[in-house]
């Protein structure tokens, strides 16, 4: 089951109220963990096999595959300078190590809300002797600018917020996945953009 923050509930209710003249009755959520989509639907937009549940004053509609991918997610509404809109996320793991938990908190509050707008995510793999190991996922896995995101975004934020971290390492296999942006094995040294 999906859960909604109070802010997200108020936004959905406001959008439904504003569009009730158009006949919308529910919120549909579809997609995968990396790329969820939300939109308002009418009763006639519901399809056989859809599940419908009350999320606290409004109905949410999910197709079977999306329900499987999004089970346990939380829907929030972010209203900031860099981005505004709904954000679907999964609760991050809690770490026994307080240093690792501080790094996780930076990823949750500062990094992932930004990369989520591009369908991406950043996960903490480990923290050991001042080194944080991370992995990019979703739209960030195989992205051609992942190195820049690491250097000028993720690494900078982690080191500023958790000064005990002296190194941030990307352990992502950027050539893996269904549709990687590039395959570094297919390029020789003469073809590399900076080589």
C-alpha positions in Angstrom: 0.0 0.0 0.0 1.2 3.5 -0.7 1.1 6.2 2.0 0.7 9.9 1.5 2.2 12.7 3.6 -0.2 15.3 4.9 1.2 17.9 2.4 0.7 15.5 -0.5 -2.9 14.7 0.6 -3.7 18.4 0.8 -2.3 19.0 -2.7 -4.2 16.0 -4.2 -7.4 17.2 -2.6 -6.8 20.7 -3.9 -6.2 19.5 -7.5 -9.2 17.2 -7.4 -11.4 20.1 -6.2 -10.1 22.4 -8.8 -10.7 19.8 -11.6 -14.1 18.4 -10.4 -15.9 20.3 -13.1 -13.9 18.2 -15.6 -15.2 15.0 -14.0 -12.0 13.8 -12.3 -12.6 11.5 -9.4 -9.3 9.9 -8.4 -5.5 9.9 -8.6 -3.8 7.3 -10.8 -0.2 6.3 -10.0 1.6 4.1 -12.4 5.1 3.2 -13.4 8.2 1.7 -11.8 10.2 2.5 -8.7 12.5 4.7 -10.7 9.9 6.4 -12.9 6.5 6.7 -11.1 3.8 8.9 -12.8 0.8 10.6 -11.2 -2.3 12.1 -12.9 -6.0 12.7 -12.2 -8.5 10.3 -13.8 -12.2 10.0 -14.4 -14.4 7.0 -13.5 -14.4 5.8 -17.1 -10.6 5.8 -17.2 -10.5 2.8 -14.8 -9.5 -0.5 -16.4 -10.2 -4.1 -15.5 -7.7 -5.3 -13.0 -7.1 -1.9 -11.4 -7.1 -1.7 -7.7 -8.6 1.3 -5.9 -8.1 2.4 -2.3 -9.0 5.4 -0.2 -5.8 7.4 0.7 -7.6 9.7 3.1 -10.3 11.7 1.4 -9.6 10.6 -2.2 -9.2 7.4 -4.2 -6.0 6.1 -5.7 -6.0 3.8 -8.7 -3.2 1.4 -9.5 -2.8 -1.2 -12.3 -1.4 -4.6 -11.1 2.2 -4.1 -12.3 2.5 -0.6 -10.9 1.1 -1.8 -7.6 3.8 -4.4 -7.5 6.6 -1.9 -8.2 5.3 0.8 -5.9 4.2 -1.2 -2.9 5.4 0.4 0.3 6.2 3.8 -1.3 5.5 7.2 0.2 4.1 10.1 -1.8 5.2 13.6 -0.8 4.9 17.1 -2.3 8.1 19.1 -2.6 7.8 22.8 -3.1 11.3 24.3 -3.5 13.3 26.7 -5.5 14.9 24.0 -7.7 11.8 21.8 -8.1 8.2 21.5 -7.2 5.9 18.6 -7.5 5.0 15.1 -6.2 7.8 12.8 -5.2 7.4 9.1 -4.8 10.1 7.5 -2.6 10.8 4.5 -0.4 12.0 4.8 3.1 15.7 4.5 3.3 17.4 1.9 5.5 18.5 2.9 9.0 22.1 2.4 9.8 23.6 1.2 13.1 26.7 3.4 12.4 25.8 7.0 13.3 28.3 8.3 10.6 26.6 6.2 7.9 23.2 7.4 9.1 24.3 11.0 8.7 25.4 10.3 5.1 22.1 8.5 4.5 20.2 11.6 5.8 22.1 13.8 3.3 21.1 11.5 0.5 17.5 11.4 1.6 17.0 15.2 2.2 19.4 16.9 -0.2 20.5 14.5 -3.0 17.6 12.3 -3.9 14.9 15.0 -4.1 17.0 16.6 -6.8 17.9 13.6 -8.9 14.4 12.2 -8.6 13.3 14.8 -11.0 15.3 13.0 -13.6 14.1 9.6 -12.6 17.3 8.9 -10.7 18.3 7.8 -7.2 21.5 7.5 -5.1 21.9 4.8 -2.5 24.5 4.4 0.2 26.3 1.1 0.0 28.8 1.5 2.9 30.9 3.8 5.0 34.3 2.8 6.1 37.3 4.8 7.4 36.0 8.1 6.0 35.0 6.7 2.6 31.4 6.6 1.5 30.5 4.2 -1.2 27.4 5.0 -3.2 25.4 3.6 -6.2 23.4 5.5 -8.8 20.1 4.0 -9.9 17.2 4.7 -12.2 17.9 7.5 -14.7 21.3 8.1 -13.1 22.6 4.6 -13.9 24.5 4.9 -17.2 23.9 8.7 -17.4 26.7 10.5 -19.3 26.9 13.2 -16.7 27.0 10.9 -13.6 30.7 11.8 -13.0 29.7 15.5 -12.8 26.7 14.7 -10.6 29.1 12.8 -8.3 31.8 15.4 -8.2 29.9 18.7 -8.1 26.7 17.5 -6.4 26.7 14.3 -4.3 30.3 14.4 -3.1 30.2 18.2 -2.3 27.0 17.9 -0.3 28.1 14.8 1.6 31.5 16.3 2.5 30.0 19.7 3.5 27.3 18.1 5.7 29.5 15.2 7.1 33.1 16.5 7.3 34.3 13.1 8.6 33.8 11.8 5.0 37.0 12.4 3.0 36.1 10.4 -0.1 33.0 9.5 -2.0 33.2 6.5 -4.4 30.8 5.6 -7.1 30.4 1.8 -7.2 27.7 1.8 -10.0 28.0 -0.4 -13.0 26.9 2.3 -15.5 26.8 -0.2 -18.4 24.3 -2.4 -16.7 20.5 -2.1 -16.9 18.0 -2.4 -19.7 19.1 0.8 -21.6 22.3 2.3 -20.4 23.2 5.7 -21.7 26.6 4.5 -22.8 28.8 1.4 -22.7 32.3 2.3 -21.7 33.6 -1.0 -23.0 32.5 -0.1 -26.5 34.7 3.0 -26.6 38.5 2.9 -27.0 40.8 5.5 -25.6 40.7 7.6 -28.8 36.9 7.8 -28.6 36.6 9.1 -25.1 35.4 12.6 -24.9 38.3 13.8 -22.7 41.0 11.4 -23.9 
